[in-house]
Amino acid sequence: MGQISINRSNPFNPAEFIGAGWTIWRGPADGNGLQGEEEQDARSLALTEVDLGGVILDAALSAGENSTSGEERLRRLAVASGVKMDAKIFQTLWENKKMIPERMKEKTNGNITFVFADGTILRSPSGIRYSLYFCWDADYREWFWDSYWLADDRDVHDPSALLAS
């Protein structure tokens, strides 16, 4: 599988990648997303190379749980040891789709697996919190990406990508 280099000299720009009005969330989750520090995993931002063989997919569900909200997932991952994949790593993989590990094409319990990059929280033009995800659609035989509202539920087939530091 190997390593992929991340060019940190050109930071992720949500407005260019997604569209006008998109930014990186700033400040607390209950704020307006416009003031304070960007909500990104600093450990992920420090990585200039990623070992794709070491990516862990973690749904962060407790025993007996079927789902949690994206916000609850973020709270759980904040105390976990894994490094959450940030949007620049996501963008690099998207621009080099052949580097996305084949195992991420596999379905989870018969469902398409949606792999989340929760290391960068985005602010939509309407002020809502999102994170990016990608998935493999076997019918179309291609990768797709989108953003997902953090208030919505995530289940076992919606894991977050965690990296080795």
C-alpha positions in Angstrom: 0.0 0.0 0.0 2.7 2.4 1.0 3.2 6.0 1.9 1.5 9.1 0.5 3.1 12.5 0.8 1.0 15.5 2.0 1.9 18.9 0.7 1.3 21.2 3.6 2.7 24.3 1.8 -0.7 24.6 0.2 -3.4 24.3 3.0 -6.8 22.8 2.4 -9.2 25.5 1.1 -12.8 24.5 1.6 -14.1 27.3 -0.8 -12.0 26.0 -3.6 -12.6 22.3 -2.9 -16.3 22.4 -2.0 -17.7 25.7 -3.1 -18.1 29.4 -2.2 -19.0 30.1 1.4 -17.4 26.9 2.9 -14.8 27.5 5.6 -13.1 25.6 8.4 -15.1 25.8 11.6 -13.7 28.2 14.2 -14.3 28.1 17.9 -16.6 25.9 20.0 -19.2 23.6 18.5 -22.0 25.7 20.0 -20.6 28.9 18.6 -21.2 30.4 15.1 -18.1 28.9 13.6 -16.5 32.2 12.7 -14.4 33.1 15.7 -11.6 31.3 17.4 -9.2 28.6 16.4 -9.9 26.3 13.5 -11.3 22.9 14.5 -8.6 20.6 13.1 -6.6 17.7 14.6 -3.2 19.4 15.1 -1.6 15.9 15.1 -2.9 15.3 11.6 -1.9 18.7 10.4 1.7 17.9 11.4 1.9 14.8 9.2 3.6 15.2 5.8 3.5 11.5 5.1 0.8 9.0 5.8 1.2 5.2 5.9 -2.0 4.1 4.2 -1.5 0.6 5.5 -1.9 1.8 9.0 -5.2 3.6 8.6 -7.8 2.4 11.1 -11.5 2.7 10.4 -13.3 3.3 13.7 -17.1 3.8 14.1 -16.6 4.7 17.8 -19.7 2.8 18.9 -20.1 1.3 22.3 -21.3 -2.3 22.9 -25.0 -2.6 22.0 -25.1 0.8 20.2 -26.4 1.0 16.6 -25.5 4.6 16.0 -24.4 8.0 17.4 -24.5 11.5 16.1 -21.4 12.9 14.3 -21.0 15.3 17.2 -20.9 12.4 19.7 -18.4 10.6 17.5 -16.1 13.7 17.7 -16.4 13.7 21.5 -15.4 10.0 21.6 -12.5 10.4 19.2 -11.2 13.4 21.1 -10.2 11.1 24.0 -9.1 8.2 21.7 -5.4 7.7 20.8 -6.0 7.8 17.0 -5.2 10.8 14.8 -8.2 11.9 12.9 -7.6 12.3 9.1 -7.8 16.0 8.2 -9.2 17.5 5.0 -5.8 18.0 3.4 -5.1 14.3 3.6 -8.6 13.7 2.3 -8.0 16.0 -0.6 -4.6 14.4 -1.4 -6.3 11.0 -1.5 -9.1 12.3 -3.6 -6.6 13.7 -6.1 -4.7 10.4 -6.0 -7.7 7.9 -5.9 -5.5 5.0 -6.9 -3.8 5.4 -3.5 -7.0 4.8 -1.5 -6.6 1.4 0.2 -8.6 -1.3 -1.6 -10.0 -2.4 1.8 -12.0 0.9 1.9 -14.0 -0.4 -1.0 -15.4 -3.2 1.1 -18.9 -3.1 2.2 -19.8 -3.1 5.9 -22.6 -5.5 6.8 -23.7 -5.3 3.1 -23.8 -1.5 3.0 -21.5 1.0 1.3 -18.8 2.1 3.7 -18.6 5.9 4.1 -15.1 6.8 5.3 -15.0 10.1 7.3 -12.2 12.6 7.7 -13.2 14.1 11.0 -9.8 15.8 11.6 -11.2 19.0 9.9 -14.6 20.3 10.8 -16.2 22.4 8.1 -18.7 25.3 8.3 -21.3 25.4 5.5 -22.4 28.7 4.0 -25.5 28.4 6.3 -23.4 27.9 9.4 -23.8 24.2 9.9 -21.0 21.8 11.0 -19.9 19.1 8.5 -17.1 16.7 7.9 -16.0 15.2 4.6 -16.4 11.5 3.6 -15.7 9.3 0.6 -17.1 6.0 -0.5 -16.7 3.4 -3.2 -19.8 2.8 -5.3 -19.4 -0.7 -6.8 -22.3 -0.2 -9.2 -20.6 2.8 -10.9 -17.1 1.5 -10.1 -15.9 4.8 -8.9 -15.2 6.8 -5.8 -17.6 9.6 -4.6 -17.1 12.2 -1.9 -19.5 14.6 -0.1 -19.9 16.3 3.3 -22.2 15.1 6.1 -24.0 17.1 8.8 -22.5 16.3 12.2 -26.0 16.4 13.8 -27.0 13.3 11.7 -26.5 9.8 12.9 -23.6 7.6 11.9 -23.5 3.9 12.3 -21.1 1.0 11.8 -20.7 1.6 8.0 -19.8 5.2 8.6 -16.3 4.9 10.2 -13.8 7.7 10.8 -10.3 7.2 9.4 -7.7 7.3 12.1 -4.0 7.5 11.3 -0.8 6.5 13.1 1.0 9.5 14.4 
